[in-house]
Amino acid sequence: MKKVLVIDHGNGNIKGRSEVAAGVLPSLVAFKKDVGESITGKKAKLKTYEIEGIEYVWGKDITKVKDVFATYGFQNRYKEPLYKVLTSIALADLALKSKVQPTDEVIVITGVPSNEIGTEAANNLKEVFEGLHTVKIEGKTVKVNVEEVIILPQPIGTVMGQYLDTEGFVADERYEDIRVGVIDIGTGTTDLDSITGLRRENEFKSVEAGMKDVYQEIADYINSQNSNAKVEYYHVEPFFESGQYKLSERHIIDFEEVKPKAVFQVSEKIKQGIKNAWKTFDRFDEIIITGGGAELFASAIEDLVGSVKVAEKPQQANAEGFFKYGMFKVSEEDGE
C-alpha cells in the first residue's frame, strides 16, 4: 500500500505529517548517555531511539537536555551525520504513529528553499531519505522503506495548502490563475517567492533574518544578567511567550522588556529585505505569510505591503501543503 509521509526538517523545528498524524518538534538531538536518569521515575517527554547501536533521545523536552546538538546550518547541511540521524528518527517516529508496515510503499515529500531545487544540495537531501531506514524506538524495531522522494520548493507547499484539500482534490481553483507572494519566516532566514498560476517565478530572495535572531538577542540578555545561565537561542523558545526564563525555582530572569526591541530589530531587517526584493507589492493578488515567525511579524509586514493572509498553523503550513500534494499525486497515479 502507498503511504505518504511528510518530513520538513527545518533549522528550528521538524514538521511531520501523514494521514493520521501531524506534529512539530525541535531540530535538536542528544546522545542517550548524556541524559541523566530520573530518581523519581517521572519521565520527561523524550523517547529513546537507536540507530546502528547508538542511542539518541528526541522529543518535546529536548531543549531541557544540557548537551544537545542542533541540526541548524546551511552549507553541506544535508551531509552532516546528525542531520541524517535526526531525519531517520523523525521519519521512523512518524511511520510508527501512522502504522506504516515494512511492506508499504512509502512516498516521502519534503521541501527546500527555491534556490536549492535542481542543485547538488537537493540531491544530497534525496539521498538522506532514500532506501531502508531501521530505527529502534523505545526498544521496538521500526523499518521504513522509502520508494520515492519528492522534493518541492517550499513556497509551493504554502500555496498547495490553500489550493488542495486533505484528500488531494482542488479546494480553491482561484490559485490556478492568481499571482501569490509568499513570505516564509523561518528560524534562520526569511524567504521570499512569487507563484503565478501554481508556477514558481524566478524571484527567490532570502533575507538573513528570522526567529533565531530574536531568540539570540534575548539569550544574550539573559546571559548578561547571569553568566551561569549559558543560554543558547534554542533554549528561549519555550519561554518566549511568558517573557520569563526559568533558570531555577529560585532564579527567574524576566526578559519581557527586551522582547519588543528584539522583535523590532528583526522586523526592520525583514521589511528592508522585502523592499529590496519586491520593490512593488500591488502586483500580487495575495500575499501569504507562513513559517514559525508569521504571527509575530504579520502586523509589521502588513503595514508595509498592505493586506496579507497568515497561513493556518503557519509553522506547519508547508508540511500541510506537501502532504496535500502527495495525496494529489497518489490519487492521480491511481486514476481517481
Secondary structure, DSSP 8 states (H G I E B T S, - for coil): -EEEEEEEE-SSEEEEE-SS-EEEEESEEEEGGGS---SS----S-EEEEETTEEEEESGGGGG-SS-EE---STTGGG-HHHHHHHHHHHHHHHHHTT--TTSEEEEEEEE-GGGTTSHHHHHHHHHHSEEEEEEETTEEEEEEEEEEEEEEHHHHHHHHHHB-TTS-BS-GGGGT-EEEEEEE-SS-EEEEEEETTEE-S--EEES-SHHHHHHHHHHHHHHH-TT----HHHHGGGTTTTEEESSSS-EEE-TTTHHHHHHHHHHHHHHHHHHHHS--TT-SEEEEESTTHHHHHHHHHHHHS--EE-SSGGGHHHHHHHHHHHHHHHHHTT-
